[in-house]
Amino acid sequence: MSWLNEEPRRRKLLAPVAGLIAGTVLALAGPASLEAHGASSTLGAAAADSGRYFGAAVAAGRLGDSTYSTILDREFNMITPENEMKWDTTEPSRGNFNFGPADQIVSHASAHGQRMRGHTLVWHGQLPGWVSSIGDAGTLRSVMNNHITTVMNHYKGKIYAWDVVNEAFADGSTQHRSSVFQNVLGNGFIEEAFRTARSVDPAAKLCYNDYNIENWSDAKTQGVYAMVKDFKARGVPIDCVGLQSHFGSGGPPAGFQTTLSNFAALGVDVQITELDIAQASLTAYGNTVRACMNVARCTGITVWGIRDSDSWRSGENPLLFDGNGNKKPAYDAVLSALGGEGNTGGGIVSGTVYSVSNAAAGRVLDVPSGQTGNGTSVQVWDANGTAANQQWRASQNSDGSYTLTNVGSGRVLDEPGGQTANGTQMVIWDANGGANQHWRASRNGDGSYTLTNVASGRALETPGGLTANGTPVQIWDSNGGANQHWNFK
């Protein structure tokens, strides 16, 4: 995506201070069923179930916002400071260190049982002018190593992983970008930074972090890969690679999991370090998290901010919580991909038969009586008790979505193959496991669910204002309307 090639420094500066008998109709599972399933109901807890973390970038100045801090402490078990550990804050003038803002975040994490990622020690961005103006190699080497040593010693034992060097490769290239470190010290500055870091804190994981390295075939990805491979071969201490993962609305590239796997195969952990996705598509978020879950050495995910209003890309609404702190549909997709459940689509119990009613129409999802063939259109109709044509068995798929099978016909709720446009009418069809038969269930504030088709990314609905018996069911862009809310009873 072209916007990804914007200068990352601007991004950083813009950030201010997740089987019952057929025919039996049951209510949605409550807390007891969640305990029976043994799944977790928050992002951090669900990630921890697989030995991973789920974190957020945090600004010290927002910790006093109760909505912000409540979400942070409920959902996230890893914290990355947005700006507070960068050089212009920690050492604004030579030898004069300021740890106050970062200490505030570290203290908060310690008090709430959260771990810390250190971000970042050596970076060309947010660098004080006094460093940028150094032209002597001996002086710059001494300054760089002293900065690494002093900052790491201050936080020794409190940081899980450090982004030792950040964004050192040029866009679209296998070569390093121009920076004071590259221009004065040459290619060896990255290795020296990692060796210095290891000597200061042998227990912390040492990471290289960059953006636009998610697509395996890209030159920049190949450049970073070659560096890590060389470091591992020569014993240069490196423990992890951070892929920032600032995605456009389409989400990760098709080969994202391949990239994660190939880096991991070098003997390093991989971490998604700054995740945000334009418009927060639940499918894109789900795909990103599943790629990590499918790679054993993908040890954690961090989103770059908490609410849309906190994001450096606030105009694109790229995060899991809206500006008011409400969970968005993408939250449910992430929690499901992590294997958790709770106040999300996971509350629908796989194997249970439900009557599915539309909140606007007050009528239930119905296959016309006596019509059971492939291609029969689905409609809404007055509930008529336990009629099999109005009963739907929910079966959870491996991707966290659901297949809804009509008890009367034995066929599933289906978006006709290849038809994904707004207004496409839904039918029943023989189950075939296709994405057009998979529905993501996202819990709304009123307890209902929005059902989003995995193939099209559009929501199941009754056409706006049409509530009569026989109204056809279709798909449309999600808009939060009652006509797109479905109750499972």
C-alpha positions in Angstrom: 0.0 0.0 0.0 1.5 3.3 -1.0 0.8 5.0 2.3 3.1 2.5 4.0 6.0 4.1 2.4 5.5 7.3 4.2 8.4 8.4 6.5 7.8 6.5 9.8 9.1 9.4 11.9 6.0 11.3 11.1 3.9 8.3 12.3 5.8 8.2 15.6 5.6 11.9 16.3 1.8 12.0 15.6 1.1 9.6 18.5 0.5 12.0 21.5 1.4 12.1 25.1 -10.1 -8.9 20.8 -23.6 -30.6 21.0 -27.1 -30.8 22.0 -29.9 -32.8 20.5 -31.2 -31.4 17.2 -34.6 -29.8 17.7 -33.9 -28.4 21.2 -34.0 -24.6 21.3 -31.7 -23.2 24.0 -30.8 -19.7 25.2 -27.3 -18.4 24.5 -24.6 -19.7 26.7 -23.9 -17.6 29.8 -20.9 -17.6 32.1 -21.3 -21.2 33.1 -20.9 -22.4 29.6 -17.7 -20.3 29.2 -16.3 -22.0 32.2 -17.2 -25.3 30.7 -15.4 -24.4 27.5 -12.4 -23.3 29.4 -11.7 -20.4 27.0 -10.6 -16.9 27.9 -12.7 -13.8 27.5 -10.0 -11.1 27.0 -7.3 -10.7 24.4 -4.4 -11.0 26.8 -5.8 -14.0 28.6 -6.7 -15.8 25.3 -3.2 -15.2 23.9 -1.7 -16.4 27.2 -3.6 -19.7 26.8 -1.2 -20.5 23.9 1.9 -19.1 25.5 1.7 -15.8 23.6 1.0 -12.2 24.6 -1.4 -9.6 23.3 -0.2 -6.0 23.9 -0.8 -2.4 23.1 1.2 0.7 22.6 0.6 3.1 25.4 1.1 6.8 26.0 1.9 7.9 29.6 -0.3 11.0 29.2 -3.4 8.9 28.7 -3.0 6.6 31.7 -5.2 9.1 33.7 -8.1 8.5 31.2 -10.2 5.9 33.1 -11.8 4.5 29.9 -8.3 4.1 28.4 -6.7 2.5 31.5 -9.7 0.3 32.1 -9.4 -1.3 28.7 -5.6 -1.5 28.9 -5.7 -3.3 32.2 -8.5 -5.6 31.2 -7.4 -6.7 27.8 -3.6 -6.4 27.4 -0.8 -8.3 29.1 2.1 -6.5 27.3 2.9 -2.8 26.9 5.0 -0.9 24.5 5.7 2.8 25.2 4.7 4.9 22.2 7.3 7.6 22.5 8.6 7.6 26.1 11.7 5.4 25.5 12.8 7.1 22.3 16.1 8.9 22.3 14.7 12.5 22.1 12.9 11.8 25.4 15.4 9.6 27.3 18.6 11.6 26.4 17.6 15.1 25.1 21.1 16.4 25.6 24.3 14.4 25.9 24.6 12.6 29.1 21.4 14.0 30.6 18.9 11.3 30.9 15.1 11.7 31.5 13.3 8.5 32.5 10.2 10.0 34.1 7.6 9.4 31.3 8.8 5.9 30.7 9.0 5.1 34.4 5.4 6.1 34.7 4.4 3.4 32.1 6.8 0.8 33.6 5.3 1.4 37.0 1.8 1.0 35.7 2.7 -2.3 34.0 4.3 -3.6 37.2 1.3 -2.7 39.3 -1.1 -4.5 36.9 0.9 -7.6 36.1 1.8 -6.6 32.5 5.2 -7.1 30.8 7.1 -4.5 28.9 8.6 -4.2 25.4 11.3 -1.6 25.2 11.0 0.7 22.1 13.5 1.7 20.9 17.3 2.1 21.5 18.8 3.0 18.1 16.6 4.7 15.5 17.1 7.5 13.0 13.8 9.0 13.9 13.0 11.2 16.9 16.7 11.7 17.4 17.9 14.8 19.1 19.8 17.2 16.9 23.0 16.8 19.0 23.2 13.2 17.9 22.3 13.8 14.3 25.1 16.4 14.0 27.9 14.1 15.2 30.4 13.5 12.3 33.2 11.7 14.1 32.9 7.9 14.2 34.7 7.5 17.6 32.4 10.0 19.2 29.2 8.5 17.7 30.2 5.0 18.7 30.8 6.1 22.3 27.5 8.0 22.4 25.5 5.1 20.9 27.0 2.5 23.2 26.6 4.8 26.3 22.9 5.4 25.4 22.2 1.7 25.0 24.0 0.9 28.2 22.5 3.6 30.4 18.9 3.1 29.2 19.1 -0.7 29.4 20.7 -0.6 32.9 18.0 1.7 34.2 15.3 -0.9 33.1 17.3 -4.1 33.6 15.1 -6.9 34.8 11.9 -5.0 33.8 11.9 -5.4 30.0 10.9 -8.6 28.2 12.2 -7.6 24.8 14.0 -4.6 23.4 13.7 -3.2 19.9 17.5 -2.7 19.8 17.6 -1.2 16.2 14.5 0.1 14.5 13.8 0.7 10.8 17.4 0.5 9.5 16.6 -0.7 6.0 15.7 1.6 3.1 12.2 1.2 1.5 12.1 -1.1 -1.5 15.8 -2.1 -1.0 18.1 -4.7 0.5 20.4 -1.9 1.7 20.4 0.2 4.8 18.8 3.6 4.8 20.8 6.8 5.1 21.1 7.8 8.8 23.8 9.3 11.0 24.6 5.8 12.3 24.9 4.3 8.8 26.7 7.3 7.3 29.2 7.7 10.1 29.6 4.1 11.5 28.8 2.1 8.4 27.0 -1.3 8.1 28.5 -2.6 11.3 26.5 -0.3 13.6 23.6 -2.7 13.9 25.8 -5.6 14.9 27.6 -3.4 17.4 24.3 -2.2 18.9 23.2 -5.8 19.4 26.4 -6.9 21.0 26.4 -4.0 23.4 22.8 -4.7 24.3 23.6 -8.3 25.1 26.5 -7.4 27.3 24.2 -5.1 29.3 21.2 -7.3 29.8 21.7 -11.0 28.9 18.1 -11.9 30.0 16.2 -9.5 27.7 15.2 -10.6 24.2 16.9 -8.5 21.5 14.8 -7.6 18.5 15.2 -6.0 15.1 12.0 -4.1 14.2 10.9 -2.7 10.9 7.9 -1.9 8.6 7.1 -3.1 5.1 8.8 -6.5 5.7 5.6 -8.5 5.8 5.6 -9.6 2.2 8.1 -12.3 1.6 9.1 -11.4 -2.0 9.8 -7.7 -1.2 13.4 -6.6 -1.4 13.3 -5.0 2.0 12.1 -8.3 3.5 14.9 -10.1 1.8 17.4 -7.6 3.1 16.3 -8.0 6.7 16.2 -11.8 6.3 19.7 -11.9 4.9 21.0 -9.8 7.8 19.3 -12.0 10.5 20.6 -15.2 8.7 24.1 -13.7 8.8 23.8 -12.7 12.4 22.7 -16.2 13.5 25.5 -17.8 11.4 28.2 -15.6 13.1 26.8 -15.7 16.6 25.7 -12.1 16.7 23.1 -11.9 19.5 19.6 -11.5 18.0 16.5 -13.2 19.5 13.6 -11.8 17.5 12.3 -9.9 14.5 9.4 -7.5 14.9 7.1 -6.9 11.9 5.3 -3.7 12.5 2.3 -4.7 10.3 0.6 -1.3 9.6 -1.8 -2.6 7.0 -4.2 -1.1 4.5 -7.9 -2.2 4.5 -7.0 -5.4 2.7 -5.0 -6.6 5.7 -1.8 -8.7 5.5 -0.3 -9.9 2.1 -1.1 -13.4 1.0 2.3 -14.6 2.0 2.4 -13.1 5.5 2.4 -16.4 7.2 5.2 -17.6 4.9 7.3 -14.6 6.0 6.7 -15.3 9.7 7.6 -19.0 9.2 10.8 -18.2 7.2 12.1 -15.8 9.8 11.2 -18.3 12.6 13.1 -21.0 10.7 16.3 -19.0 11.3 16.0 -19.7 15.0 14.5 -16.4 16.1 11.1 -15.5 17.5 8.8 -13.3 15.4 6.4 -10.7 16.9 3.8 -8.5 15.3 4.8 -5.3 17.0 2.6 -2.3 15.8 -0.5 -3.8 14.3 -3.3 -1.6 12.9 -5.5 -2.1 9.9 -7.3 0.7 8.0 -11.1 0.4 8.7 -10.4 -2.5 11.0 -11.8 -5.2 8.8 -12.7 -8.2 11.0 -11.5 -10.6 8.2 -8.2 -8.8 7.9 -7.6 -8.8 11.6 -8.6 -12.4 11.9 -6.3 -13.4 9.1 -3.4 -11.5 10.7 -3.9 -13.2 14.1 -4.3 -16.6 12.6 -1.1 -16.3 10.7 0.7 -15.7 14.0 -1.2 -18.5 15.7 -0.1 -20.9 12.9 3.6 -20.2 13.5 4.9 -21.7 16.8 7.6 -19.0 17.2 5.2 -16.1 16.7 5.2 -15.2 20.3 3.0 -12.2 20.5 1.0 -9.4 18.9 0.9 -5.7 19.8 -1.6 -3.2 18.4 -0.4 0.3 18.0 -2.9 2.1 20.3 -6.1 1.1 22.1 -9.0 3.2 20.8 -9.4 4.7 17.3 -9.1 8.1 18.8 -5.6 7.2 20.2 -4.3 6.1 16.8 -1.7 7.9 14.6 -4.2 6.8 11.8 -7.3 8.0 13.7 -9.0 9.0 10.4 -8.9 5.4 9.3 -10.4 3.9 12.4 -7.8 1.1 12.5 -8.0 -0.3 16.0 -10.1 -2.8 18.0 -12.0 -0.2 20.1 -13.9 2.8 18.8 -13.4 6.3 20.2 -15.8 5.6 23.1 -14.0 2.5 24.1 -16.5 0.0 22.7 -15.4 -3.2 21.2 -15.6 -3.3 17.4 -16.4 -6.4 15.3 -12.7 -6.8 14.6 -12.2 -7.4 18.4 -14.5 -10.5 18.2 -12.6 -11.8 15.2 -9.3 -11.4 17.0 -10.5 -13.0 20.2 -11.9 -15.9 18.2 -8.7 -16.3 16.2 -6.8 -16.4 19.6 -9.1 -19.2 20.7 -10.9 -17.2 23.3 -14.6 -16.5 23.9 -16.7 -14.4 26.1 -18.8 -11.4 25.2 -18.3 -12.2 21.5 -19.4 -14.7 18.9 -17.8 -17.3 21.0 -21.0 -17.2 23.2 -22.8 -19.2 20.6 -22.4 -22.8 21.6 -21.2 -25.0 18.7 -23.7 -27.9 18.1 -26.7 -26.0 19.6 -29.9 -25.4 17.7 -31.2 -21.9 17.7 -34.1 -19.8 16.5 -32.5 -16.7 14.8 -34.6 -13.6 14.9 -34.0 -10.2 13.2 -34.0 -7.3 15.7 -35.7 -4.9 13.3 -38.4 -7.2 11.9 -39.0 -9.3 15.0 -39.3 -12.2 12.7 -37.1 -15.3 12.4 -34.8 -16.7 9.8 -36.9 -19.1 7.8 -36.7 -21.5 4.9 -40.1 -21.5 3.1 -42.2 -24.4 4.4 -41.8 -27.5 2.2 -39.0 -26.0 0.1 -35.7 -27.8 0.9 -33.8 -27.8 -2.4 -30.5 -26.2 -3.2 -30.9 -22.6 -4.0 -34.1 -22.0 -2.0 -34.2 -18.4 -0.9 -34.1 -17.6 2.8 -36.6 -15.2 4.3 -37.9 -13.9 7.6 -41.3 -15.0 9.0 -43.3 -15.1 12.2 -41.9 -17.6 14.6 -44.1 -20.7 14.7 -42.7 -22.7 17.6 -40.3 -25.5 17.0 -40.8 -25.8 13.2 -37.7 -27.4 11.8 -37.6 -24.9 8.9 -37.0 -22.1 11.4 -34.3 -23.9 13.4 -30.6 -23.5 12.8 -27.7 -25.6 14.2 -24.6 -23.5 14.8 -21.3 -25.3 14.2 -18.0 -23.5 14.8 -15.3 -23.8 12.2 -11.6 -23.9 12.7 -11.3 -20.2 11.7 -13.7 -19.2 14.5 -16.6 -18.6 12.2 -19.9 -20.5 12.2 -21.8 -22.6 9.7 -25.6 -22.4 10.2 -27.4 -25.6 9.1 -31.2 -25.5 8.7 -32.7 -28.4 10.6 -35.6 -28.9 8.2 -33.6 -29.1 5.0 -30.2 -30.2 6.2 -28.7 -27.5 4.1 -26.7 -24.5 5.2 -27.1 -20.7 5.0 -25.1 -19.8 1.9 -24.0 -16.7 0.0 -24.2 -17.9 -3.7 -20.8 -18.7 -4.9 -19.0 -15.7 -6.4 -21.8 -13.3 -5.6 -20.6 -10.9 -3.0 -22.2 -7.6 -3.9 -24.6 -5.6 -1.7 -28.1 -6.9 -2.1 -27.2 -10.5 -2.9 -29.9 -12.7 -1.6 -29.1 -15.7 0.7 -30.1 -19.3 -0.1 -29.6 -22.7 1.4 -27.1 -25.2 -0.2 -25.4 -28.4 0.5 -22.5 -27.8 3.0 -19.2 -27.6 1.2 -16.9 -25.9 3.7 -16.5 -22.8 1.5 -15.9 -19.3 2.9 -19.3 -18.3 1.4 -20.9 -20.6 4.0 -18.9 -19.3 6.9 -20.3 -16.6 9.1 -18.5 -14.6 11.8 -20.6 -13.8 14.8 -19.8 -10.5 16.5 -21.6 -9.6 19.7 -23.4 -6.2 19.8 -24.0 -4.1 22.8 -27.7 -5.1 22.9 -26.7 -8.8 23.1 -27.6 -9.5 19.5 -25.0 -10.6 16.9 -23.9 -9.3 13.6 -23.3 -12.1 11.2 -20.6 -11.4 8.6 -20.0 -13.6 5.6 -16.3 -14.6 5.4 -16.2 -14.6 1.6 -17.8 -11.2 1.0 -17.1 -9.4 4.3 -20.7 -8.2 4.3 -23.4 -8.5 7.0 -26.5 -10.6 6.9 -29.6 -8.3 7.0 -33.2 -7.7 6.1 -33.5 -4.8 3.6 -33.8 -1.5 5.4 -37.4 -0.8 6.4 -38.7 -4.1 5.1 -40.1 -6.2 8.0 -43.0 -8.2 6.6 -43.4 -11.9 6.4 -41.6 -13.2 3.3 -39.0 -10.4 3.3 -35.8 -12.0 1.7 -32.6 -12.0 3.6 -29.5 -10.5 1.9 -26.0 -9.2 2.6 -24.9 -5.6 2.8 -22.0 -3.5 4.1 -22.1 -3.5 7.9 -23.7 -0.4 9.3 -24.7 -1.3 12.8 -28.5 -1.1 12.1 -31.1 -3.2 13.9 -31.8 -4.8 10.5 -28.3 -6.3 10.8 -28.8 -7.5 14.3 -29.8 -11.2 15.0 -30.8 -12.7 18.3 -30.0 -16.4 18.9 -32.6 -18.0 21.2 
